[in-house]
Every structure is written in structure tokens, then in C-alpha cells.
């Protein structure tokens, strides 16, 4: 599990395709590798990857076909900057929100509007992802935990605001209109949808519990 608070901007050393359906990705990240071990999880632009080799300030991970198809990792090149975050330890603060590193899909930067103290960014994405996005809710964009400022179903977009620290310390500061970003919606929204879709009986039980928890009688 991750928090969406980026620890380090890493740099892609190499991305080698293997047998056409997977790849081996090597990234330089001195901070996230200072205590690395085989099997550790590191989020790369929001994608949870497993360390298979490490040393000299770099780590290597295998990227499966599903990840290449669902995320933007397949488009990385030598020298590309990437957001890096180690899996959260039990004693650490959960500074952002619960991020699994399981990217749901991608979006496209549809617009950027600089402000005096922050920058407003609009992201276009598919209806399948947008239905889980809520105003004032959380979303991970390239692994960065952000608060949604608004959702426009008509245009298929949502907005976020980037503070100077985010612009400076993550890849989002350098992204341009038209660039692809990885999106992971709040896992709680997916669990709620799953519960409500389970059937009328379970749906009614859930509604009864909500009513009772709020002091009502049904």
C-alpha cells in the first residue's frame, strides 16, 4: 500500500521489451533504494512494481503485459523522469490517501491554467473511470494523491489543483497538454459499487444499516 506522497523523482535507465508481452524496467532512484531488498514494492508513476534486482542507486522490475496495456509505462524512454514511492511502513503517517498501486486506466491532460499560488489542471478520461471520481474526493494521478476540485460529466473531465511543491517535486510539473497520465480511483468507491451491485437483499441490508447508524427507524 502507498500514500500518494512522492518520495523521489527517479530517472529511467532502460526499458527492454521481453518476448513482446512484458518488459524489464531499470530506474535510478537513490532514495527509494537505500533500504531496498528483493521483492520490495515500489510505485513508479503510480504503478506498483516488484524489485527483482537492485544496487548502485538503481532498481530493476519486470512489467507485465497487463501493466503495459493499462498504464503509460510502455511509453517511457531512457532519461524519462518518474514518480517514486516505497510501500508505506506501519509506523508512518498516511499523509495522502490509500493508494494500492493498481492503476485503473489512463487520462489525458486537457488543460493547464497557472494561478498565483497554484495551477489548475483538467484531466480527460473515460466514463468507466469518471464515474468513480467525486468532487472533494481523492484520486491518484501518476501516483500523486490529489483532491478533485470538480467533475464535468458532459466534457468527460475533472479538475485538480497543483501546489508549488507538487509542481516542483513530481512529474506533474513538467507534463504538457496532451500527455498521458496514470489514474487510480479511490478503492472505497469501487467497494461501494460492488456492494450495491450484489443484489436487492444485500442492498436493502446496507440501507437499513445506514438508517440505523444515523438514529433512524426503518
Secondary structure by P-SEA (a helix, b strand, c coil): ccccccccbbbbcccccccccbbbbbbbbccccccccccbbbbcccbbbbbccccccbbbbbbcaaaaaacccccccccbbbbbbccccccccccccccccccccccccccccccccbbbbbbbbcaaaaaaccccbbbbcccbbbbbccccccccbbbbbbccccccccccccccccbbbbbbccaaaaaaaaaaaccaaaaaaaaaaaaaaacccc
